[in-house]
Amino acid sequence: MEPIPVKFSQTTLTELMIPSYANFGGKIHGGILLSLMDKVAYACASKHAGAYCVTVSVDEVEFLQPVDVGELVHLRASVNHVGNTSLVVGIQVTAENVKNHAIKHTNTSYFTMVAKDDDGSLVKVPPLRLESMDEIRRFIEVIKRRKLKAEANNKMQKEQSNFVMAEDFPLLRGQRCETRLVGDDDHLNDLFAGT
């Protein structure tokens, strides 16, 4: 397979934010934006892969600023990394005020997609040709992000399996919760009073 340049599959989707997309506060629902992000990730990944692609995971969805009704949302997608059957698509989302042309960055997210054939089996994707320092940086960032994510997942699994009531219960101090154990555990209420 010949490597395909990043620019070949770069995709931009622009959509007007209409009143039916708004929540009760008059801002655009996060789910609407997630759906648009999934669409642009699909278009970008499928174009690179030359195959149907499905979403496997989404990293770092943090809405930095709200989007208002009447704004144009621009979603710019680019393949940042490819594996054998997977692709990581970076998506930058901005909202543009059509009256004064002010543009605000609302979020950046990373969608991991896998390519499938018509029978639903995984298919190999073409390598990625990196033609700029930004493209090289983004490719390497995916490698680093995957490593950090694996380390964090391993650490969390150990924490979950090593729960020790006497050691971990004090973590509740200063949190916005109240403990009232019932049933077989109600004898522990006095032991942890004040946490």
C-alpha positions in Angstrom: 0.0 0.0 0.0 1.2 3.5 -0.9 1.3 6.1 1.9 -1.4 8.7 1.5 -0.7 12.3 2.5 -2.6 13.9 5.5 -4.0 16.6 3.2 -5.8 14.1 1.0 -8.4 13.3 3.6 -8.6 16.5 5.5 -12.3 17.4 5.9 -14.2 20.4 7.0 -17.8 20.4 7.9 -19.7 23.6 8.5 -23.2 23.7 10.0 -25.5 26.5 11.1 -26.7 26.1 14.7 -30.5 26.2 14.6 -33.0 26.7 17.5 -33.9 23.0 17.5 -30.3 22.2 18.5 -30.5 24.3 21.7 -31.0 23.3 25.3 -33.2 25.2 27.8 -30.4 27.7 28.4 -30.3 28.6 24.7 -27.0 27.0 24.1 -26.3 24.2 21.7 -26.6 20.7 23.2 -23.2 18.9 23.6 -24.7 15.8 22.0 -25.4 17.8 18.8 -21.7 18.8 18.6 -20.6 15.2 19.4 -22.8 13.9 16.5 -21.3 16.4 14.1 -17.8 15.5 15.3 -18.6 11.8 14.7 -19.7 12.6 11.2 -16.6 14.6 10.2 -14.4 11.9 11.8 -16.2 9.2 9.7 -15.8 11.3 6.5 -12.1 11.9 7.1 -11.2 8.4 8.2 -13.2 6.7 5.4 -11.6 8.9 2.8 -8.1 7.9 4.0 -9.0 4.2 4.4 -11.0 3.8 1.3 -13.4 1.8 3.5 -16.3 2.1 5.9 -15.0 3.3 9.3 -16.6 3.1 12.8 -15.8 4.9 16.0 -14.0 2.9 18.6 -13.2 5.6 21.2 -13.3 9.3 21.8 -10.6 11.1 23.8 -10.6 14.6 25.4 -14.1 16.0 24.8 -14.0 19.1 26.9 -16.3 21.9 25.9 -14.3 25.1 26.4 -16.9 27.6 25.4 -20.7 27.4 24.7 -22.0 27.5 21.2 -25.0 29.8 20.5 -28.0 29.5 18.2 -27.2 31.3 14.9 -23.5 30.6 15.0 -21.7 28.6 12.3 -19.8 25.6 13.7 -16.7 24.6 11.7 -15.3 21.1 12.3 -11.9 20.5 10.8 -10.7 16.9 10.8 -7.4 15.4 10.0 -5.9 11.9 10.2 -3.2 12.3 12.8 -2.1 8.6 13.1 -2.7 5.2 11.5 -2.1 1.7 12.8 -2.9 -1.5 10.9 -6.6 -1.1 10.9 -7.1 2.0 13.0 -6.9 5.7 12.4 -6.8 8.6 14.9 -8.7 11.6 13.6 -8.0 15.0 15.3 -10.9 17.4 15.2 -10.8 21.1 15.9 -14.2 22.7 16.5 -14.7 26.5 16.2 -17.9 28.6 16.3 -18.2 31.7 14.2 -20.6 34.6 15.0 -22.0 35.5 11.6 -22.7 39.1 12.5 -19.3 40.2 13.7 -17.2 37.2 12.3 -15.7 36.6 15.8 -14.4 33.0 16.0 -14.0 31.0 19.2 -12.3 27.7 19.7 -14.9 25.4 21.4 -12.9 22.1 21.6 -10.4 19.8 20.2 -11.0 16.0 20.3 -9.5 12.8 19.1 -11.6 10.0 17.6 -10.1 6.5 17.1 -11.8 4.8 14.1 -11.3 1.3 12.6 -11.8 0.4 9.0 -14.2 -2.4 8.0 -15.1 -4.2 4.8 -18.6 -4.9 3.6 -18.8 -8.1 5.8 -17.8 -6.2 8.9 -14.2 -7.5 9.1 -11.3 -5.3 9.9 -9.3 -4.1 6.9 -5.8 -2.7 6.7 -5.5 1.0 6.1 -2.9 2.8 4.0 0.2 4.3 5.8 0.2 8.0 6.4 2.6 10.3 4.6 3.8 13.0 6.9 4.8 16.2 5.0 5.2 18.8 7.7 6.6 19.2 11.2 3.0 19.7 12.5 2.0 16.4 11.0 5.0 14.6 12.5 4.3 16.2 15.9 0.6 15.1 15.8 1.6 11.6 14.9 4.1 11.4 17.8 1.5 13.0 20.2 -0.9 10.1 19.4 1.9 7.6 20.3 2.5 9.4 23.6 -1.2 9.8 24.4 -1.8 6.1 23.9 1.1 5.3 26.2 -0.1 7.7 28.9 -3.7 6.4 28.6 -2.6 2.8 29.0 -0.5 3.7 32.1 -3.5 5.6 33.6 -5.9 2.7 32.8 -3.5 0.1 34.4 -3.1 2.3 37.5 -6.9 2.8 37.9 -7.5 -0.9 37.6 -5.0 -1.5 40.4 -6.7 1.2 42.5 -10.1 -0.3 42.0 -8.9 -3.8 42.9 -6.9 -2.5 45.9 -9.7 -0.6 47.7 -9.0 -0.5 51.4 -11.8 1.1 53.4 -9.7 2.4 56.2 -7.1 4.0 53.9 -9.4 5.2 51.1 -12.4 6.5 53.1 -10.6 9.7 54.3 -10.5 10.8 50.6 -14.2 11.7 51.1 -13.2 14.5 53.6 -14.1 17.9 52.1 -16.2 16.3 49.3 -19.8 17.2 48.7 -21.2 13.9 50.0 -22.5 12.3 53.2 -22.1 8.7 54.2 -24.9 6.8 55.7 -24.1 3.1 55.4 -27.1 0.8 55.7 -27.6 -2.9 56.1 -24.6 -5.1 56.9 -22.3 -2.1 56.8 -24.2 0.3 59.2 -21.8 -0.7 62.0 -19.1 1.3 60.2 -20.9 4.6 60.5 -19.3 5.5 63.9 -15.9 4.4 62.7 -16.0 7.0 59.8 -18.0 9.7 61.4 -16.8 13.2 60.4 -15.5 12.2 57.0 
